[in-house]
Amino acid sequence: MRVELHHGAATDVGLVREVNEDAFLVAPPVFVVADGMGGHDGGDVASAIVVEEFARLADAGYDPRRGAEVVAATLEECRRRIEAYGAEQRAAGQSAFSAGTTAVVGLLVEDDGQPQWLLANLGDSRAYRFDGGRLDQVSVDHSVVQELVDAGAITADAAAHHPERHVITRALGSTESSEADYFLLPLPAVERLVLCSDGVSGMIEDDELAGILAATADPRDAADAVVAAALAAGGRDNATVVVVDVVELAHDHPYDSEQQRLSLEQKLGALP
C-alpha cells in the first residue's frame, strides 16, 4: 500500500507576542505542532526539542505496528531533555526559570495490515479531522476549562471566554502530567488532518476553520489562510497550523517533490 501525502504548514508570531514559542514539524509520515511555555529561551527551546526528537524519529524510521509505543518513548525523551534543560538554567542562577510545551502529533502507522493515522496530544494544541465538509475535533484539550466543561460546570461557549482558558493540565517539561492521549483513525475517515496550536483554535471558531478548509483545496494555501484568519481575529498568540491531505494509491508513481509522494514501505522503515 502506497500513500500520497499533500501537506502545508504556516506559523506566525502574532500581533501581541514578541517571540514565537510555537514550533512545527513536517517530515512525512510524521507531523507535529508544539506550543512552548516559559518565554524566550524557555518555551521556544522546549518546543524546538519536541521537533528535534520527532525529526530524529522520522529520519530513523519506526515499526508502524508499534506506533503508540514509539510515540510514548519519543515524548518521554522530550520530557527528559526539557526538564534537564530547565535544571541547568536554574543551577546557573535563574531560580524562577521554567520551560514547557504542549505537543500534538500525527503519524502513519499500521493496524490489522492497514495504514492508519495515530494521533497523540498533550495540552491544548489540537488535532482535527475534516471529512465530507465536516470538521471534528479529535483530540481533547488538557485544560482547566475543559475539565469544567466535562463536569458540567460551564458550557463550551462559556469556556471560550473563561479567564483560565489558557491554563493547561498536561504538558512536557513542567509540573503538569506528561501522559498523552492517543487516537487511531482509519485513513478513509480523514480526508484532511489538521494540527494546530491554541493561537489558531483560540482565535477562530470551528465553523470558520471548516469554511477555510472547504474553500481551499491546496493544503499549503489552506495553512496560510488559517493563520491569516487567526491574525485577522486579533492574533493574540503565536499561531501555527499543519494541514495534511491523504490519498491511498493502488499503483506506483515516480517521486514527485511537488506532490510529496511517499511510500509507507520506504519511510516507516523495514519491518523485522
C-alpha positions as CSV (number, residue, x, y, z in Angstrom):
1,M,0.0,0.0,0.0
2,R,1.4,3.4,-1.0
3,V,0.1,6.7,0.4
4,E,0.2,10.1,-1.3
5,L,0.5,13.0,1.1
6,H,-0.1,16.6,0.3
7,H,0.7,19.0,3.1
8,G,1.1,22.6,4.1
9,A,2.2,24.4,7.2
10,A,2.3,28.0,8.4
11,T,3.3,29.8,11.6
12,D,3.3,33.5,12.8
13,V,4.4,35.2,16.0
14,G,1.0,37.0,16.0
15,L,0.2,40.7,16.8
16,V,1.0,40.7,20.5
17,R,3.9,38.4,21.4
18,E,7.5,39.3,20.7
19,V,8.8,35.7,20.5
20,N,7.3,32.8,18.5
21,E,7.3,29.9,21.0
22,D,5.5,27.6,18.6
23,A,7.3,25.0,16.5
24,F,6.2,22.5,13.9
25,L,7.5,19.5,12.0
26,V,6.6,18.4,8.5
27,A,8.6,15.2,8.0
28,P,6.3,12.7,6.3
29,P,5.0,10.5,7.7
30,V,5.5,12.4,10.9
31,F,3.8,15.7,11.7
32,V,3.9,17.8,14.9
33,V,2.8,21.1,16.4
34,A,4.3,22.2,19.7
35,D,3.3,25.3,21.7
36,G,6.0,26.3,24.1
37,M,5.6,28.0,27.5
38,G,8.1,29.9,29.6
39,G,9.1,32.8,27.3
40,H,12.3,33.3,25.3
41,D,14.9,30.6,25.9
42,G,12.1,28.7,27.7
43,G,9.1,27.9,25.7
44,D,10.8,28.2,22.3
45,V,13.6,25.8,23.4
46,A,11.1,23.3,24.7
47,S,9.0,23.3,21.5
48,A,12.2,23.0,19.5
49,I,13.2,20.0,21.5
50,V,9.9,18.3,20.6
51,V,10.5,19.0,16.9
52,E,14.1,17.7,17.1
53,E,13.1,14.4,18.7
54,F,10.3,13.7,16.3
55,A,12.5,14.7,13.3
56,R,15.0,12.1,14.6
57,L,12.2,9.5,14.7
58,A,11.2,10.4,11.1
59,D,14.8,10.1,9.9
60,A,15.4,6.8,11.6
61,G,12.1,5.2,10.7
62,Y,10.0,3.1,13.0
63,D,8.0,-0.1,13.2
64,P,4.5,1.0,12.1
65,R,2.9,-1.8,14.2
66,R,4.2,-0.2,17.4
67,G,3.2,3.4,16.8
68,A,1.9,4.2,20.3
69,E,4.9,2.7,21.9
70,V,7.3,4.7,19.6
71,V,5.5,7.9,20.2
72,A,5.4,7.4,24.0
73,A,9.2,6.8,24.0
74,T,9.8,9.9,22.0
75,L,7.6,12.0,24.2
76,E,9.5,10.7,27.2
77,E,12.8,11.7,25.7
78,C,11.4,15.1,25.0
79,R,10.3,15.4,28.7
80,R,13.7,14.3,29.9
81,R,15.6,16.8,27.8
82,I,13.3,19.7,28.6
83,E,13.5,19.0,32.3
84,A,17.3,18.7,32.1
85,Y,17.5,22.0,30.3
86,G,15.4,23.7,32.9
87,A,17.5,22.2,35.7
88,E,20.7,23.6,34.0
89,Q,19.2,27.1,33.8
90,R,18.2,27.1,37.4
91,A,21.6,25.8,38.5
92,A,23.1,28.7,36.6
93,G,21.2,31.2,38.7
94,Q,17.8,31.6,37.1
95,S,15.9,30.3,40.1
96,A,12.4,31.0,38.6
97,F,13.2,29.5,35.2
98,S,10.6,27.2,33.6
99,A,10.2,25.6,30.2
100,G,7.4,23.5,29.0
101,T,5.4,22.8,25.8
102,T,2.3,21.2,24.5
103,A,2.5,18.7,21.7
104,V,0.1,17.3,19.1
105,V,1.5,14.5,16.9
106,G,0.2,12.7,13.8
107,L,2.0,9.8,12.1
108,L,1.1,6.9,9.9
109,V,1.0,3.5,11.5
110,E,-0.2,0.1,10.6
111,D,-3.2,-1.7,12.3
112,D,-4.5,-5.0,11.0
113,G,-2.4,-4.6,8.0
114,Q,-3.9,-1.3,7.0
115,P,-2.4,2.2,7.3
116,Q,-3.9,4.4,9.9
117,W,-3.4,7.8,11.5
118,L,-2.1,7.7,15.0
119,L,-2.7,10.9,16.8
120,A,-1.3,11.9,20.3
121,N,-1.7,15.1,22.3
122,L,-0.6,16.8,25.4
123,G,-2.1,20.1,26.4
124,D,-4.4,22.2,24.3
125,S,-2.8,22.0,20.9
126,R,-5.4,20.3,18.8
127,A,-5.9,17.6,16.1
128,Y,-8.9,17.9,13.9
129,R,-10.2,15.7,11.1
130,F,-12.0,17.3,8.1
131,D,-14.1,14.8,6.0
132,G,-17.1,15.3,3.8
133,G,-17.2,19.0,4.6
134,R,-17.5,18.3,8.4
135,L,-14.8,19.3,10.9
136,D,-14.4,17.3,14.1
137,Q,-12.0,17.8,16.9
138,V,-10.3,14.5,17.6
139,S,-8.1,15.5,20.5
140,V,-9.4,16.5,23.9
141,D,-7.9,19.7,25.5
142,H,-6.0,19.1,28.7
143,S,-7.1,22.3,30.3
144,V,-8.8,23.7,33.3
145,V,-11.8,24.9,31.3
146,Q,-12.2,21.5,29.5
147,E,-12.4,19.8,32.9
148,L,-15.1,22.4,33.9
149,V,-17.0,21.6,30.7
150,D,-16.7,17.9,31.2
151,A,-18.0,18.3,34.8
152,G,-21.0,20.3,33.5
153,A,-19.9,23.4,35.5
154,I,-19.7,25.6,32.4
155,T,-20.8,25.4,28.8
156,A,-18.5,25.1,25.8
157,D,-19.4,28.6,24.7
158,A,-18.5,29.9,28.2
159,A,-15.2,28.1,28.0
160,A,-14.1,30.2,25.0
161,H,-14.1,33.3,27.2
162,H,-13.2,31.9,30.6
163,P,-10.3,33.8,32.3
164,E,-8.5,30.5,32.9
165,R,-8.9,29.2,29.3
166,H,-5.2,29.1,28.7
167,V,-4.3,27.1,31.9
168,I,-3.4,23.6,30.8
169,T,-3.3,20.5,33.0
170,R,-0.8,18.3,31.0
171,A,2.5,19.4,29.3
172,L,6.0,18.3,28.7
173,G,8.7,19.7,31.0
174,S,6.5,21.3,33.6
175,T,4.8,20.3,36.8
176,E,1.8,19.1,35.0
177,S,1.2,15.4,34.0
178,S,3.1,14.4,30.8
179,E,0.9,11.5,29.9
180,A,-0.5,11.8,26.3
181,D,-3.9,10.7,24.9
182,Y,-3.8,8.5,21.8
183,F,-6.3,8.2,18.9
184,L,-6.3,5.8,16.0
185,L,-8.2,6.8,12.8
186,P,-8.5,4.8,9.5
187,L,-7.3,6.8,6.5
188,P,-10.6,6.7,4.7
189,A,-12.2,8.6,7.7
190,V,-9.8,11.5,7.3
191,E,-10.0,13.5,4.1
192,R,-7.8,16.2,5.7
193,L,-5.9,16.2,9.0
194,V,-5.3,19.5,10.8
195,L,-2.9,20.0,13.7
196,C,-2.8,23.5,15.4
197,S,-1.7,25.5,18.4
198,D,-4.3,27.4,20.5
199,G,-3.2,30.6,18.8
200,V,-5.4,29.2,15.9
201,S,-8.2,27.4,17.8
202,G,-8.5,30.1,20.4
203,M,-8.9,32.9,17.8
204,I,-11.2,31.4,15.2
205,E,-14.3,29.3,15.7
206,D,-14.6,25.8,14.3
207,D,-17.2,26.9,11.8
208,E,-14.8,29.4,10.3
209,L,-11.9,26.9,10.3
210,A,-14.2,24.4,8.4
211,G,-15.1,27.1,5.9
212,I,-11.5,27.8,5.1
213,L,-10.7,24.1,4.7
214,A,-13.7,23.6,2.5
215,A,-12.9,26.6,0.3
216,T,-9.2,25.9,-0.1
217,A,-8.1,22.7,-2.0
218,D,-4.3,23.1,-1.7
219,P,-3.2,22.3,1.9
220,R,-0.4,24.9,1.6
221,D,-2.9,27.6,0.7
222,A,-5.2,26.3,3.4
223,A,-2.5,26.6,6.1
224,D,-1.7,30.1,5.0
225,A,-5.4,31.1,5.1
226,V,-5.9,29.6,8.6
227,V,-3.1,31.6,10.1
228,A,-4.2,34.7,8.3
229,A,-7.6,34.3,9.8
230,A,-6.2,33.9,13.3
231,L,-4.2,37.2,12.8
232,A,-7.3,38.9,11.4
233,A,-9.2,37.9,14.5
234,G,-6.7,39.7,16.7
235,G,-3.6,37.5,16.7
236,R,-3.3,37.5,20.5
237,D,-1.0,34.4,20.5
238,N,1.5,32.6,18.2
239,A,-0.5,30.8,15.5
240,T,0.6,27.6,13.9
241,V,-1.1,25.0,11.7
242,V,-0.2,21.9,9.8
243,V,-2.6,20.6,7.1
244,V,-2.3,17.1,5.6
245,D,-4.3,15.5,2.8
246,V,-4.1,11.7,2.4
247,V,-4.9,9.6,-0.7
248,E,-4.4,5.8,-0.9
249,L,-2.8,4.7,-4.2
250,A,-3.3,1.4,-5.9
251,H,-0.2,1.8,-8.2
252,D,3.2,3.3,-8.1
253,H,4.2,6.7,-9.3
254,P,7.7,8.2,-9.8
255,Y,8.7,10.5,-6.9
256,D,7.2,14.0,-7.4
257,S,8.6,16.6,-5.0
258,E,5.7,18.9,-5.8
259,Q,3.1,16.4,-4.7
260,Q,5.2,15.0,-1.9
261,R,4.5,11.3,-2.6
262,L,5.7,8.8,0.0
263,S,6.0,5.0,0.3
264,L,5.0,3.6,3.6
265,E,7.4,0.7,3.0
266,Q,10.3,3.2,2.5
267,K,9.5,5.8,5.1
268,L,8.3,3.8,8.0
269,G,11.4,1.5,7.9
270,A,11.7,-2.2,7.2
271,L,9.8,-4.5,9.5
272,P,11.7,-7.0,11.5
